[in-house]
């Protein structure tokens, strides 16, 4: 436990501004999963993605930075879905998936980030669909996988807030999933009683 704490102190001392901005992103991300619609989740994650992008940039985690930026743009577009005709076109998940893979390839070739870039790439590609679907329950299950991929990347990149965020995100997602199942179970029970 002492070794873990020493590592946390070292990372915080090496990158105090990056870790501080990551704390802001952490709070915003955890709050986003409690939204009632995928549009609201996407809107809240737009703001969080800005802070994650800067956080990863300051840590020198290039694929995390680029993929968070792609997520920021994606969330901004998705938050307008249903409000604006251009944002409701079905090609958006595919376009952002290609953008994420392209960013990962560039990051791998130009920055030599290595195999760890597979984690955020998978996360962002899954998120392209998870945040597009109108099936909130299914989206939350996909977001569990997204969060697990980011958790692995955050640990490998030295992101304290990212690691904590993904642990809290997992808890938040599980709470939302359980709450949703309880609500739908009580709705079925009420329908049978009438």
N, C-alpha and C positions, 0 to 999 in steps of 0.2 A: 504494500500500500504506500509505503514511503517513496519507493521508486516511481510509482505512478504520480504521486503528488509532486515530486521533484521534476518530472517531465512536464507536467502542467505548468508549473512555475517557470520553467525554462522557455516553453513556447509563449507564454504570456509576456515574459520579459523581452523576448526577441521581436515580437510583433504586437505591441500594445494597441496600436491604432486599429490594425486589422482585426484583432480579437474583439475590440470594443464594438466595431461596426458589425461584426458577426453576432454580437449579443442582441443588437437591434433587430437584425434579420431573424434571429432565433425566435424572438417574441412574436413578430409578425407572422412567421410561418406557422407556429403552433396555433395561433388564433384563426388562421385561415381554414383549418380542417373542421372547425365547428360551424362553418357556414352551412346554410340549408340548401343551396343550389350550387351546381358546378360553376355557374357564372360568378357567383359571389366568391367562391374559392379562388377562381382565376383572378379576379380583381384584387383580392388581398395578396395573392402571391406575386402580382406584378410589382407591388411596392417592396415586398420582401426580396424578390429577385434582384432588384437594384442594389440593395445592401449586400446580398450574397456575391454579386458580381464584383463589387469593389473589394469586399473581404478577400475573395480568392485572388484577385489581382495583386493585392498587397502581400499576400502569402507567396506569390509566385507560382500558384497552381493554375497554369494556363488553360488546361482543358476545363477545369471547374469554372474559371472566369468566363470563357467563351460560351460554355453550355448554360451557365446561369444567365448570360446576356441573351442567348437565344430564348431561354425560358421567360425572360422579362418581356421580350417582344411578343412571344407566343401568348403569354398571359394577357398582355394588353389587347391583342387582337381578339382572343377568346372572350374577354370580358365584354366586348361589344357585340358578341353573337346574339342574335335575336333583336338587337337594337338597330343595327346597321346591316344593310343587305350585303355589302362587300365582306363583312366579317362572318357571315353565315354560310359562305360557300364551302362545300364539302372537301375541297382540295387542301385546306389549311393544315390538317393533321399530317398529311403526306408531305407537304412543303416543309413544315417544321421538322419532320423526321429526317428529311434529306439534309436540311440545314445543320441539324445536330450531328449527323454522321460526317458531313463535310468539315465541321469545326473540329471534330475529334481527329479526323485524318490529318488536318493541318497541324493541330497541336502535337500529334504523334510524330509527324515528319519534321516540322520546323522546331519544335521545342524539345523533342526527345523525351516526352513524359513517360513513355513505356506503357506496360500493360495496365497500370492502374487507371488509365483513361477509359478503359472499357466500362468501369462502374458508372461514372456519370453519363456516359453515352447511352448505356442501356436505360438508365433512370430517365433521361430526358426523352428518349424515343417512346418509352411506355407512357410517360406523362403526356405526350402529344395526344394520345388517344384517351387517357384517363380523364383529362380535363375537357375533352371535346364531347364525350358521351353525356347524354342527359340522364342516364341511369346512375343516380348518385350512389346507391349501394355498391354497384359494380365498380364505379370510380374509386371508392374508398378502398376496395380490395386491391385494385391496381396500384393505388398510392402507397399501400404497405410495401409492395415490391420496389417502388421508386425510392421510398425512404431507406430501405435496406441497402440498396445500391449506393446511395449517397453516404450512408453511414460508413461503408467500407472505404469510400474515397476520402471522406473527411478524416478518418483515422490515419490513413496513409499520407495525407497532406498536412497533418499537424493543425487541423482546425478544431480548436476546443469548442467554440460555439456550434460549429457544424455537427460535431459528434454529439454534443448535448441535445442539440435541436432534433436530431434524428431519433434519439431515445425518447424525447418528449413527443415527437411526431408519432412514433409508434404507439405510445400510450394514448395520445389524443385520438388517433385513428381507431384504436380498439374500443375506446369509450364510445365514439360515434357509431361504430358498427354494432356494438352491443345495444346501445340506446335505440338504434334503428330497428333491430330485430325485436326488441321488447315492444316497441311501439307498434310494429306490424303484427306481432303476436296478439297484442291486446285489441287491435283493430279487427283481427279475424275472430277473436273470442266474442267481441261485441256484436259482430255481424251474425254469428251463429245464435246468439241469445235472442235476437230480434226476429 
